[in-house]
Amino acid sequence: MASFISVLMVGLILFFQLMSQSLFPVILYATGQDIPLDLSVNWGHFSYTWTCVLVFVIVMLTVSSKNLSVFVAMNQFGVIFISSVLVFIISMGIKALGDTEFTFSSSEYEERSP
């Protein structure tokens, strides 16, 4: 039983990290903040650490809910969300196929690098 619990804990920890690391740049973009993507512990300003706390609070509030009818109602829209993601991926792929002018010289790269 301990091995099953540890295997499930590894999956939960990886899922938590994936959610936090994906949400941090999205929040930065949405709020217009221009700070570097630093994944170290920093409690001074909004950082990846605060994103982990935010994801933890959201997950705990979601899991502690006794009424599951909200989740059943959200699952009905799953097909719509997946279809919209697929349409976006296909349309961006077709757009990228039409734009094949990828001329990028090493001198331009050296100018952009810090």
Biopython code that builds the backbone (N, CA, C, O; Angstrom):
import numpy as np
from Bio.PDB.StructureBuilder import StructureBuilder

atoms = [
    (1, "MET", "N", (0.818, -1.193, 0.000)),
    (1, "MET", "CA", (0.000, 0.000, 0.000)),
    (1, "MET", "C", (0.869, 1.267, 0.000)),
    (1, "MET", "O", (0.516, 2.273, -0.615)),
    (2, "ALA", "N", (1.995, 1.202, 0.690)),
    (2, "ALA", "CA", (2.884, 2.372, 0.742)),
    (2, "ALA", "C", (3.446, 2.688, -0.645)),
    (2, "ALA", "O", (3.615, 3.856, -0.996)),
    (3, "SER", "N", (3.734, 1.657, -1.428)),
    (3, "SER", "CA", (4.268, 1.918, -2.768)),
    (3, "SER", "C", (3.205, 2.556, -3.669)),
    (3, "SER", "O", (3.530, 3.436, -4.467)),
    (4, "PHE", "N", (1.966, 2.136, -3.559)),
    (4, "PHE", "CA", (0.894, 2.749, -4.339)),
    (4, "PHE", "C", (0.699, 4.214, -3.940)),
    (4, "PHE", "O", (0.506, 5.081, -4.793)),
    (5, "ILE", "N", (0.752, 4.474, -2.642)),
    (5, "ILE", "CA", (0.601, 5.852, -2.165)),
    (5, "ILE", "C", (1.745, 6.716, -2.661)),
    (5, "ILE", "O", (1.530, 7.855, -3.074)),
    (6, "SER", "N", (2.966, 6.184, -2.623)),
    (6, "SER", "CA", (4.112, 6.981, -3.081)),
    (6, "SER", "C", (4.042, 7.241, -4.586)),
    (6, "SER", "O", (4.400, 8.326, -5.045)),
    (7, "VAL", "N", (3.589, 6.264, -5.343)),
    (7, "VAL", "CA", (3.449, 6.468, -6.791)),
    (7, "VAL", "C", (2.397, 7.542, -7.072)),
    (7, "VAL", "O", (2.599, 8.387, -7.944)),
    (8, "LEU", "N", (1.294, 7.521, -6.355)),
    (8, "LEU", "CA", (0.267, 8.547, -6.535)),
    (8, "LEU", "C", (0.754, 9.917, -6.091)),
    (8, "LEU", "O", (0.411, 10.926, -6.708)),
    (9, "MET", "N", (1.555, 9.965, -5.020)),
    (9, "MET", "CA", (2.084, 11.246, -4.545)),
    (9, "MET", "C", (3.023, 11.868, -5.568)),
    (9, "MET", "O", (3.020, 13.085, -5.750)),
    (10, "VAL", "N", (3.822, 11.051, -6.233)),
    (10, "VAL", "CA", (4.729, 11.571, -7.265)),
    (10, "VAL", "C", (3.913, 12.196, -8.396)),
    (10, "VAL", "O", (4.243, 13.282, -8.873)),
    (11, "GLY", "N", (2.881, 11.536, -8.812)),
    (11, "GLY", "CA", (2.017, 12.092, -9.855)),
    (11, "GLY", "C", (1.345, 13.389, -9.422)),
    (11, "GLY", "O", (1.246, 14.328, -10.212)),
    (12, "LEU", "N", (0.886, 13.449, -8.181)),
    (12, "LEU", "CA", (0.254, 14.668, -7.682)),
    (12, "LEU", "C", (1.238, 15.826, -7.595)),
    (12, "LEU", "O", (0.900, 16.960, -7.933)),
    (13, "ILE", "N", (2.449, 15.542, -7.143)),
    (13, "ILE", "CA", (3.460, 16.591, -7.043)),
    (13, "ILE", "C", (3.832, 17.105, -8.429)),
    (13, "ILE", "O", (3.965, 18.313, -8.626)),
    (14, "LEU", "N", (4.001, 16.205, -9.387)),
    (14, "LEU", "CA", (4.331, 16.630, -10.744)),
    (14, "LEU", "C", (3.193, 17.443, -11.363)),
    (14, "LEU", "O", (3.443, 18.431, -12.053)),
    (15, "PHE", "N", (1.953, 17.039, -11.121)),
    (15, "PHE", "CA", (0.808, 17.789, -11.630)),
    (15, "PHE", "C", (0.761, 19.180, -11.013)),
    (15, "PHE", "O", (0.503, 20.164, -11.707)),
    (16, "PHE", "N", (1.011, 19.263, -9.708)),
    (16, "PHE", "CA", (1.021, 20.553, -9.007)),
    (16, "PHE", "C", (2.105, 21.470, -9.585)),
    (16, "PHE", "O", (1.856, 22.653, -9.818)),
    (17, "GLN", "N", (3.295, 20.932, -9.813)),
    (17, "GLN", "CA", (4.373, 21.736, -10.385)),
    (17, "GLN", "C", (4.036, 22.176, -11.803)),
    (17, "GLN", "O", (4.298, 23.319, -12.179)),
    (18, "LEU", "N", (3.466, 21.291, -12.578)),
    (18, "LEU", "CA", (3.085, 21.637, -13.951)),
    (18, "LEU", "C", (2.050, 22.749, -13.964)),
    (18, "LEU", "O", (2.158, 23.683, -14.759)),
    (19, "MET", "N", (1.062, 22.665, -13.107)),
    (19, "MET", "CA", (0.029, 23.705, -13.040)),
    (19, "MET", "C", (0.630, 25.036, -12.603)),
    (19, "MET", "O", (0.300, 26.077, -13.172)),
    (20, "SER", "N", (1.499, 25.017, -11.608)),
    (20, "SER", "CA", (2.102, 26.257, -11.111)),
    (20, "SER", "C", (3.028, 26.883, -12.142)),
    (20, "SER", "O", (2.989, 28.094, -12.359)),
    (21, "GLN", "N", (3.863, 26.064, -12.780)),
    (21, "GLN", "CA", (4.799, 26.596, -13.763)),
    (21, "GLN", "C", (4.094, 27.071, -15.024)),
    (21, "GLN", "O", (4.612, 27.942, -15.722)),
    (22, "SER", "N", (2.945, 26.528, -15.327)),
    (22, "SER", "CA", (2.178, 26.988, -16.485)),
    (22, "SER", "C", (1.390, 28.254, -16.162)),
    (22, "SER", "O", (1.224, 29.117, -17.023)),
    (23, "LEU", "N", (0.912, 28.368, -14.945)),
    (23, "LEU", "CA", (0.083, 29.504, -14.566)),
    (23, "LEU", "C", (0.902, 30.762, -14.330)),
    (23, "LEU", "O", (0.409, 31.864, -14.569)),
    (24, "PHE", "N", (2.144, 30.627, -13.866)),
    (24, "PHE", "CA", (2.962, 31.795, -13.545)),
    (24, "PHE", "C", (3.176, 32.715, -14.739)),
    (24, "PHE", "O", (2.919, 33.912, -14.606)),
    (25, "PRO", "N", (3.636, 32.231, -15.916)),
    (25, "PRO", "CA", (3.784, 33.153, -17.048)),
    (25, "PRO", "C", (2.457, 33.709, -17.558)),
    (25, "PRO", "O", (2.408, 34.829, -18.067)),
    (26, "VAL", "N", (1.390, 32.938, -17.425)),
    (26, "VAL", "CA", (0.076, 33.415, -17.864)),
    (26, "VAL", "C", (-0.371, 34.599, -17.001)),
    (26, "VAL", "O", (-0.893, 35.589, -17.514)),
    (27, "ILE", "N", (-0.163, 34.487, -15.697)),
    (27, "ILE", "CA", (-0.530, 35.585, -14.798)),
    (27, "ILE", "C", (0.339, 36.808, -15.070)),
    (27, "ILE", "O", (-0.156, 37.935, -15.079)),
    (28, "LEU", "N", (1.641, 36.586, -15.292)),
    (28, "LEU", "CA", (2.522, 37.716, -15.606)),
    (28, "LEU", "C", (2.062, 38.433, -16.870)),
    (28, "LEU", "O", (2.030, 39.663, -16.913)),
    (29, "TYR", "N", (1.711, 37.676, -17.885)),
    (29, "TYR", "CA", (1.251, 38.282, -19.135)),
    (29, "TYR", "C", (-0.078, 39.007, -18.940)),
    (29, "TYR", "O", (-0.267, 40.111, -19.451)),
    (30, "ALA", "N", (-0.993, 38.389, -18.205)),
    (30, "ALA", "CA", (-2.317, 38.983, -18.022)),
    (30, "ALA", "C", (-2.251, 40.268, -17.205)),
    (30, "ALA", "O", (-3.028, 41.190, -17.452)),
    (31, "THR", "N", (-1.345, 40.346, -16.243)),
    (31, "THR", "CA", (-1.241, 41.543, -15.416)),
    (31, "THR", "C", (-0.295, 42.581, -15.999)),
    (31, "THR", "O", (-0.240, 43.711, -15.513)),
    (32, "GLY", "N", (0.451, 42.209, -17.036)),
    (32, "GLY", "CA", (1.357, 43.153, -17.675)),
    (32, "GLY", "C", (2.641, 43.392, -16.914)),
    (32, "GLY", "O", (3.340, 44.372, -17.172)),
    (33, "GLN", "N", (2.964, 42.520, -15.988)),
    (33, "GLN", "CA", (4.198, 42.674, -15.219)),
    (33, "GLN", "C", (5.386, 42.235, -16.054)),
    (33, "GLN", "O", (5.314, 41.262, -16.804)),
    (34, "ASP", "N", (6.466, 42.960, -15.913)),
    (34, "ASP", "CA", (7.676, 42.648, -16.658)),
    (34, "ASP", "C", (8.777, 42.244, -15.686)),
    (34, "ASP", "O", (9.724, 42.993, -15.448)),
    (35, "ILE", "N", (8.631, 41.043, -15.129)),
    (35, "ILE", "CA", (9.661, 40.521, -14.223)),
    (35, "ILE", "C", (10.185, 39.219, -14.822)),
    (35, "ILE", "O", (9.466, 38.541, -15.557)),
    (36, "PRO", "N", (11.423, 38.867, -14.516)),
    (36, "PRO", "CA", (11.992, 37.644, -15.094)),
    (36, "PRO", "C", (11.316, 36.388, -14.552)),
    (36, "PRO", "O", (10.807, 36.376, -13.431)),
    (37, "LEU", "N", (11.320, 35.341, -15.358)),
    (37, "LEU", "CA", (10.742, 34.064, -14.938)),
    (37, "LEU", "C", (11.743, 33.329, -14.053)),
    (37, "LEU", "O", (12.477, 32.456, -14.517)),
    (38, "ASP", "N", (11.762, 33.692, -12.789)),
    (38, "ASP", "CA", (12.659, 33.094, -11.815)),
    (38, "ASP", "C", (11.858, 32.111, -10.971)),
    (38, "ASP", "O", (10.852, 32.488, -10.368)),
    (39, "LEU", "N", (12.291, 30.864, -10.922)),
    (39, "LEU", "CA", (11.551, 29.839, -10.185)),
    (39, "LEU", "C", (12.093, 29.625, -8.780)),
    (39, "LEU", "O", (11.751, 28.633, -8.136)),
    (40, "SER", "N", (12.931, 30.531, -8.290)),
    (40, "SER", "CA", (13.445, 30.393, -6.928)),
    (40, "SER", "C", (12.415, 30.929, -5.929)),
    (40, "SER", "O", (11.454, 31.598, -6.308)),
    (41, "VAL", "N", (12.633, 30.624, -4.657)),
    (41, "VAL", "CA", (11.703, 31.049, -3.610)),
    (41, "VAL", "C", (11.899, 32.536, -3.338)),
    (41, "VAL", "O", (13.000, 32.975, -3.004)),
    (42, "ASN", "N", (10.832, 33.300, -3.481)),
    (42, "ASN", "CA", (10.873, 34.736, -3.250)),
    (42, "ASN", "C", (9.510, 35.174, -2.732)),
    (42, "ASN", "O", (8.519, 35.121, -3.460)),
    (43, "TRP", "N", (9.459, 35.605, -1.476)),
    (43, "TRP", "CA", (8.205, 36.039, -0.883)),
    (43, "TRP", "C", (8.033, 37.552, -0.961)),
    (43, "TRP", "O", (7.000, 38.071, -0.538)),
    (44, "GLY", "N", (9.023, 38.275, -1.495)),
    (44, "GLY", "CA", (8.990, 39.731, -1.508)),
    (44, "GLY", "C", (7.942, 40.322, -2.426)),
    (44, "GLY", "O", (7.252, 41.266, -2.038)),
    (45, "HIS", "N", (7.804, 39.804, -3.613)),
    (45, "HIS", "CA", (6.833, 40.298, -4.586)),
    (45, "HIS", "C", (6.186, 39.094, -5.247)),
    (45, "HIS", "O", (6.513, 37.948, -4.935)),
    (46, "PHE", "N", (5.254, 39.367, -6.172)),
    (46, "PHE", "CA", (4.586, 38.245, -6.840)),
    (46, "PHE", "C", (5.612, 37.426, -7.604)),
    (46, "PHE", "O", (6.339, 37.955, -8.445)),
    (47, "SER", "N", (5.666, 36.149, -7.312)),
    (47, "SER", "CA", (6.662, 35.275, -7.922)),
    (47, "SER", "C", (6.065, 33.884, -8.083)),
    (47, "SER", "O", (4.879, 33.662, -7.839)),
    (48, "TYR", "N", (6.912, 32.959, -8.497)),
    (48, "TYR", "CA", (6.493, 31.574, -8.650)),
    (48, "TYR", "C", (6.018, 31.006, -7.313)),
    (48, "TYR", "O", (5.125, 30.159, -7.282)),
    (49, "THR", "N", (6.600, 31.458, -6.225)),
    (49, "THR", "CA", (6.201, 30.991, -4.893)),
    (49, "THR", "C", (4.745, 31.338, -4.614)),
    (49, "THR", "O", (3.987, 30.505, -4.117)),
    (50, "TRP", "N", (4.356, 32.564, -4.934)),
    (50, "TRP", "CA", (2.967, 32.961, -4.718)),
    (50, "TRP", "C", (2.021, 32.228, -5.669)),
    (50, "TRP", "O", (0.865, 31.981, -5.325)),
    (51, "THR", "N", (2.503, 31.885, -6.851)),
    (51, "THR", "CA", (1.678, 31.104, -7.775)),
    (51, "THR", "C", (1.419, 29.714, -7.206)),
    (51, "THR", "O", (0.316, 29.185, -7.342)),
    (52, "CYS", "N", (2.425, 29.118, -6.570)),
    (52, "CYS", "CA", (2.226, 27.809, -5.932)),
    (52, "CYS", "C", (1.188, 27.890, -4.825)),
    (52, "CYS", "O", (0.351, 26.997, -4.689)),
    (53, "VAL", "N", (1.238, 28.959, -4.029)),
    (53, "VAL", "CA", (0.243, 29.148, -2.969)),
    (53, "VAL", "C", (-1.144, 29.313, -3.577)),
    (53, "VAL", "O", (-2.115, 28.747, -3.075)),
    (54, "LEU", "N", (-1.239, 30.089, -4.659)),
    (54, "LEU", "CA", (-2.529, 30.286, -5.324)),
    (54, "LEU", "C", (-3.095, 28.977, -5.864)),
    (54, "LEU", "O", (-4.283, 28.701, -5.697)),
    (55, "VAL", "N", (-2.256, 28.169, -6.508)),
    (55, "VAL", "CA", (-2.716, 26.875, -7.033)),
    (55, "VAL", "C", (-3.134, 25.961, -5.884)),
    (55, "VAL", "O", (-4.126, 25.240, -5.998)),
    (56, "PHE", "N", (-2.390, 25.983, -4.779)),
    (56, "PHE", "CA", (-2.739, 25.152, -3.629)),
    (56, "PHE", "C", (-4.108, 25.541, -3.069)),
    (56, "PHE", "O", (-4.917, 24.670, -2.750)),
    (57, "VAL", "N", (-4.370, 26.840, -2.950)),
    (57, "VAL", "CA", (-5.656, 27.298, -2.422)),
    (57, "VAL", "C", (-6.793, 26.908, -3.362)),
    (57, "VAL", "O", (-7.845, 26.451, -2.915)),
    (58, "ILE", "N", (-6.581, 27.089, -4.654)),
    (58, "ILE", "CA", (-7.620, 26.729, -5.624)),
    (58, "ILE", "C", (-7.915, 25.240, -5.590)),
    (58, "ILE", "O", (-9.077, 24.833, -5.610)),
    (59, "VAL", "N", (-6.862, 24.421, -5.537)),
    (59, "VAL", "CA", (-7.061, 22.968, -5.503)),
    (59, "VAL", "C", (-7.745, 22.546, -4.218)),
    (59, "VAL", "O", (-8.638, 21.700, -4.248)),
    (60, "MET", "N", (-7.346, 23.118, -3.086)),
    (60, "MET", "CA", (-7.969, 22.746, -1.808)),
    (60, "MET", "C", (-9.438, 23.155, -1.764)),
    (60, "MET", "O", (-10.268, 22.405, -1.251)),
    (61, "LEU", "N", (-9.771, 24.329, -2.293)),
    (61, "LEU", "CA", (-11.179, 24.739, -2.333)),
    (61, "LEU", "C", (-11.989, 23.844, -3.262)),
    (61, "LEU", "O", (-13.150, 23.540, -2.989)),
    (62, "THR", "N", (-11.368, 23.424, -4.361)),
    (62, "THR", "CA", (-12.063, 22.560, -5.308)),
    (62, "THR", "C", (-12.291, 21.176, -4.723)),
    (62, "THR", "O", (-13.371, 20.606, -4.875)),
    (63, "VAL", "N", (-11.292, 20.639, -4.061)),
    (63, "VAL", "CA", (-11.389, 19.278, -3.522)),
    (63, "VAL", "C", (-12.323, 19.223, -2.320)),
    (63, "VAL", "O", (-12.978, 18.206, -2.094)),
    (64, "SER", "N", (-12.390, 20.304, -1.546)),
    (64, "SER", "CA", (-13.207, 20.288, -0.339)),
    (64, "SER", "C", (-14.695, 20.495, -0.610)),
    (64, "SER", "O", (-15.497, 20.467, 0.324)),
    (65, "SER", "N", (-15.074, 20.698, -1.852)),
    (65, "SER", "CA", (-16.475, 20.924, -2.191)),
    (65, "SER", "C", (-17.277, 19.632, -2.030)),
    (65, "SER", "O", (-16.858, 18.567, -2.482)),
    (66, "LYS", "N", (-18.418, 19.743, -1.387)),
    (66, "LYS", "CA", (-19.288, 18.576, -1.194)),
    (66, "LYS", "C", (-20.279, 18.408, -2.346)),
    (66, "LYS", "O", (-20.740, 17.298, -2.612)),
    (67, "ASN", "N", (-20.604, 19.499, -3.023)),
    (67, "ASN", "CA", (-21.570, 19.465, -4.103)),
    (67, "ASN", "C", (-20.826, 19.287, -5.428)),
    (67, "ASN", "O", (-20.109, 20.190, -5.860)),
    (68, "LEU", "N", (-20.987, 18.156, -6.059)),
    (68, "LEU", "CA", (-20.277, 17.853, -7.290)),
    (68, "LEU", "C", (-21.077, 18.201, -8.543)),
    (68, "LEU", "O", (-20.608, 17.961, -9.656)),
    (69, "SER", "N", (-22.262, 18.755, -8.384)),
    (69, "SER", "CA", (-23.078, 19.076, -9.563)),
    (69, "SER", "C", (-22.420, 20.157, -10.422)),
    (69, "SER", "O", (-22.631, 20.187, -11.634)),
    (70, "VAL", "N", (-21.627, 21.043, -9.816)),
    (70, "VAL", "CA", (-20.933, 22.081, -10.580)),
    (70, "VAL", "C", (-19.922, 21.441, -11.525)),
    (70, "VAL", "O", (-19.791, 21.853, -12.678)),
    (71, "PHE", "N", (-19.200, 20.422, -11.024)),
    (71, "PHE", "CA", (-18.202, 19.755, -11.853)),
    (71, "PHE", "C", (-18.842, 18.934, -12.961)),
    (71, "PHE", "O", (-18.298, 18.836, -14.061)),
    (72, "VAL", "N", (-19.983, 18.352, -12.678)),
    (72, "VAL", "CA", (-20.703, 17.608, -13.708)),
    (72, "VAL", "C", (-21.167, 18.564, -14.796)),
    (72, "VAL", "O", (-21.105, 18.230, -15.979)),
    (73, "ALA", "N", (-21.630, 19.744, -14.414)),
    (73, "ALA", "CA", (-22.060, 20.734, -15.398)),
    (73, "ALA", "C", (-20.872, 21.228, -16.225)),
    (73, "ALA", "O", (-21.012, 21.440, -17.429)),
    (74, "MET", "N", (-19.700, 21.416, -15.598)),
    (74, "MET", "CA", (-18.520, 21.856, -16.347)),
    (74, "MET", "C", (-18.030, 20.775, -17.298)),
    (74, "MET", "O", (-17.514, 21.091, -18.370)),
    (75, "ASN", "N", (-18.179, 19.520, -16.933)),
    (75, "ASN", "CA", (-17.747, 18.424, -17.804)),
    (75, "ASN", "C", (-18.551, 18.365, -19.096)),
    (75, "ASN", "O", (-18.067, 17.841, -20.099)),
    (76, "GLN", "N", (-19.760, 18.888, -19.088)),
    (76, "GLN", "CA", (-20.562, 18.893, -20.304)),
    (76, "GLN", "C", (-19.965, 19.789, -21.373)),
    (76, "GLN", "O", (-20.210, 19.588, -22.563)),
    (77, "PHE", "N", (-19.177, 20.784, -20.955)),
    (77, "PHE", "CA", (-18.544, 21.689, -21.902)),
    (77, "PHE", "C", (-17.155, 21.220, -22.318)),
    (77, "PHE", "O", (-16.470, 21.923, -23.061)),
    (78, "GLY", "N", (-16.730, 20.061, -21.862)),
    (78, "GLY", "CA", (-15.395, 19.545, -22.185)),
    (78, "GLY", "C", (-15.163, 19.372, -23.669)),
    (78, "GLY", "O", (-14.080, 19.678, -24.170)),
    (79, "VAL", "N", (-16.160, 18.887, -24.374)),
    (79, "VAL", "CA", (-16.033, 18.677, -25.813)),
    (79, "VAL", "C", (-15.843, 20.014, -26.524)),
    (79, "VAL", "O", (-15.063, 20.107, -27.472)),
    (80, "ILE", "N", (-16.541, 21.034, -26.080)),
    (80, "ILE", "CA", (-16.414, 22.356, -26.698)),
    (80, "ILE", "C", (-15.006, 22.902, -26.475)),
    (80, "ILE", "O", (-14.398, 23.440, -27.401)),
    (81, "PHE", "N", (-14.484, 22.770, -25.262)),
    (81, "PHE", "CA", (-13.148, 23.277, -24.967)),
    (81, "PHE", "C", (-12.081, 22.527, -25.753)),
    (81, "PHE", "O", (-11.169, 23.144, -26.301)),
    (82, "ILE", "N", (-12.184, 21.217, -25.812)),
    (82, "ILE", "CA", (-11.205, 20.419, -26.552)),
    (82, "ILE", "C", (-11.296, 20.735, -28.040)),
    (82, "ILE", "O", (-10.271, 20.827, -28.717)),
    (83, "SER", "N", (-12.495, 20.901, -28.548)),
    (83, "SER", "CA", (-12.659, 21.246, -29.967)),
    (83, "SER", "C", (-12.048, 22.609, -30.273)),
    (83, "SER", "O", (-11.414, 22.783, -31.314)),
    (84, "SER", "N", (-12.231, 23.570, -29.382)),
    (84, "SER", "CA", (-11.655, 24.892, -29.620)),
    (84, "SER", "C", (-10.132, 24.853, -29.569)),
    (84, "SER", "O", (-9.479, 25.558, -30.338)),
    (85, "VAL", "N", (-9.555, 24.056, -28.691)),
    (85, "VAL", "CA", (-8.100, 23.909, -28.642)),
    (85, "VAL", "C", (-7.589, 23.262, -29.925)),
    (85, "VAL", "O", (-6.577, 23.698, -30.474)),
    (86, "LEU", "N", (-8.274, 22.231, -30.408)),
    (86, "LEU", "CA", (-7.861, 21.575, -31.644)),
    (86, "LEU", "C", (-7.965, 22.511, -32.844)),
    (86, "LEU", "O", (-7.086, 22.516, -33.706)),
    (87, "VAL", "N", (-9.029, 23.299, -32.902)),
    (87, "VAL", "CA", (-9.172, 24.260, -33.998)),
    (87, "VAL", "C", (-8.044, 25.292, -33.946)),
    (87, "VAL", "O", (-7.502, 25.669, -34.984)),
    (88, "PHE", "N", (-7.692, 25.745, -32.751)),
    (88, "PHE", "CA", (-6.598, 26.701, -32.605)),
    (88, "PHE", "C", (-5.274, 26.094, -33.064)),
    (88, "PHE", "O", (-4.526, 26.740, -33.797)),
    (89, "ILE", "N", (-4.974, 24.869, -32.648)),
    (89, "ILE", "CA", (-3.720, 24.216, -33.035)),
    (89, "ILE", "C", (-3.663, 24.003, -34.545)),
    (89, "ILE", "O", (-2.633, 24.254, -35.172)),
    (90, "ILE", "N", (-4.756, 23.546, -35.123)),
    (90, "ILE", "CA", (-4.779, 23.310, -36.575)),
    (90, "ILE", "C", (-4.647, 24.627, -37.337)),
    (90, "ILE", "O", (-3.906, 24.697, -38.317)),
    (91, "SER", "N", (-5.353, 25.670, -36.902)),
    (91, "SER", "CA", (-5.268, 26.949, -37.613)),
    (91, "SER", "C", (-3.886, 27.568, -37.486)),
    (91, "SER", "O", (-3.388, 28.137, -38.458)),
    (92, "MET", "N", (-3.257, 27.480, -36.335)),
    (92, "MET", "CA", (-1.899, 28.015, -36.188)),
    (92, "MET", "C", (-0.902, 27.184, -36.987)),
    (92, "MET", "O", (0.070, 27.729, -37.511)),
    (93, "GLY", "N", (-1.125, 25.876, -37.088)),
    (93, "GLY", "CA", (-0.256, 25.038, -37.915)),
    (93, "GLY", "C", (-0.360, 25.379, -39.383)),
    (93, "GLY", "O", (0.650, 25.443, -40.084)),
    (94, "ILE", "N", (-1.582, 25.601, -39.856)),
    (94, "ILE", "CA", (-1.777, 25.984, -41.260)),
    (94, "ILE", "C", (-1.165, 27.356, -41.520)),
    (94, "ILE", "O", (-0.561, 27.578, -42.569)),
    (95, "LYS", "N", (-1.318, 28.275, -40.570)),
    (95, "LYS", "CA", (-0.720, 29.597, -40.717)),
    (95, "LYS", "C", (0.802, 29.495, -40.763)),
    (95, "LYS", "O", (1.440, 30.192, -41.552)),
    (96, "ALA", "N", (1.391, 28.642, -39.936)),
    (96, "ALA", "CA", (2.848, 28.478, -39.918)),
    (96, "ALA", "C", (3.343, 27.819, -41.206)),
    (96, "ALA", "O", (4.443, 28.124, -41.668)),
    (97, "LEU", "N", (2.552, 26.928, -41.787)),
    (97, "LEU", "CA", (2.946, 26.313, -43.058)),
    (97, "LEU", "C", (2.960, 27.337, -44.187)),
    (97, "LEU", "O", (3.763, 27.228, -45.113)),
    (98, "GLY", "N", (2.093, 28.314, -44.119)),
    (98, "GLY", "CA", (2.048, 29.338, -45.154)),
    (98, "GLY", "C", (3.166, 30.354, -45.039)),
    (98, "GLY", "O", (3.494, 31.020, -46.021)),
    (99, "ASP", "N", (3.757, 30.489, -43.865)),
    (99, "ASP", "CA", (4.835, 31.452, -43.642)),
    (99, "ASP", "C", (6.147, 30.681, -43.523)),
    (99, "ASP", "O", (6.533, 30.251, -42.436)),
    (100, "THR", "N", (6.822, 30.515, -44.652)),
    (100, "THR", "CA", (8.047, 29.702, -44.648)),
    (100, "THR", "C", (9.302, 30.535, -44.790)),
    (100, "THR", "O", (10.355, 29.993, -45.127)),
    (101, "GLU", "N", (9.230, 31.826, -44.548)),
    (101, "GLU", "CA", (10.408, 32.675, -44.663)),
    (101, "GLU", "C", (11.122, 32.748, -43.314)),
    (101, "GLU", "O", (11.003, 33.736, -42.590)),
    (102, "PHE", "N", (11.852, 31.707, -42.993)),
    (102, "PHE", "CA", (12.570, 31.649, -41.730)),
    (102, "PHE", "C", (14.040, 31.973, -41.964)),
    (102, "PHE", "O", (14.908, 31.131, -41.734)),
    (103, "THR", "N", (14.316, 33.172, -42.413)),
    (103, "THR", "CA", (15.706, 33.581, -42.611)),
    (103, "THR", "C", (16.180, 34.253, -41.341)),
    (103, "THR", "O", (15.704, 35.326, -40.969)),
    (104, "PHE", "N", (17.105, 33.619, -40.696)),
    (104, "PHE", "CA", (17.620, 34.127, -39.431)),
    (104, "PHE", "C", (19.122, 33.939, -39.435)),
    (104, "PHE", "O", (19.607, 32.808, -39.403)),
    (105, "SER", "N", (19.853, 35.015, -39.473)),
    (105, "SER", "CA", (21.311, 34.920, -39.556)),
    (105, "SER", "C", (21.924, 34.901, -38.160)),
    (105, "SER", "O", (21.288, 35.300, -37.185)),
    (106, "SER", "N", (23.149, 34.437, -38.080)),
    (106, "SER", "CA", (23.826, 34.376, -36.783)),
    (106, "SER", "C", (24.143, 35.773, -36.257)),
    (106, "SER", "O", (24.232, 35.961, -35.044)),
    (107, "SER", "N", (24.313, 36.749, -37.131)),
    (107, "SER", "CA", (24.587, 38.110, -36.671)),
    (107, "SER", "C", (23.366, 38.704, -35.960)),
    (107, "SER", "O", (23.516, 39.433, -34.979)),
    (108, "GLU", "N", (22.156, 38.395, -36.453)),
    (108, "GLU", "CA", (20.954, 38.855, -35.766)),
    (108, "GLU", "C", (20.812, 38.184, -34.402)),
    (108, "GLU", "O", (20.361, 38.808, -33.441)),
    (109, "TYR", "N", (21.193, 36.933, -34.323)),
    (109, "TYR", "CA", (21.130, 36.220, -33.050)),
    (109, "TYR", "C", (22.097, 36.837, -32.042)),
    (109, "TYR", "O", (21.740, 37.019, -30.878)),
    (110, "GLU", "N", (23.308, 37.159, -32.471)),
    (110, "GLU", "CA", (24.293, 37.727, -31.569)),
    (110, "GLU", "C", (23.879, 39.121, -31.096)),
    (110, "GLU", "O", (24.218, 39.514, -29.980)),
    (111, "GLU", "N", (23.157, 39.871, -31.919)),
    (111, "GLU", "CA", (22.684, 41.185, -31.510)),
    (111, "GLU", "C", (21.600, 41.069, -30.446)),
    (111, "GLU", "O", (21.521, 41.915, -29.556)),
    (112, "ARG", "N", (20.778, 40.055, -30.520)),
    (112, "ARG", "CA", (19.679, 39.893, -29.566)),
    (112, "ARG", "C", (20.111, 39.297, -28.243)),
    (112, "ARG", "O", (19.483, 39.561, -27.218)),
    (113, "SER", "N", (21.167, 38.501, -28.239)),
    (113, "SER", "CA", (21.573, 37.826, -27.003)),
    (113, "SER", "C", (22.198, 38.844, -26.051)),
    (113, "SER", "O", (22.896, 39.762, -26.482)),
    (114, "PRO", "N", (21.935, 38.667, -24.724)),
    (114, "PRO", "CA", (22.449, 39.643, -23.749)),
    (114, "PRO", "C", (23.947, 39.536, -23.565)),
    (114, "PRO", "O", (24.528, 40.286, -22.780)),
]
sb = StructureBuilder()
sb.init_structure("model")
sb.init_model(0)
sb.init_chain("A")
sb.init_seg("    ")
for serial, (resi, resn, name, xyz) in enumerate(atoms, 1):
    if name == "N":
        sb.init_residue(resn, " ", resi, " ")
    sb.init_atom(name, np.array(xyz, "f"), 0.0, 1.0, " ", f" {name:<3s}", serial, name[0])
structure = sb.get_structure()
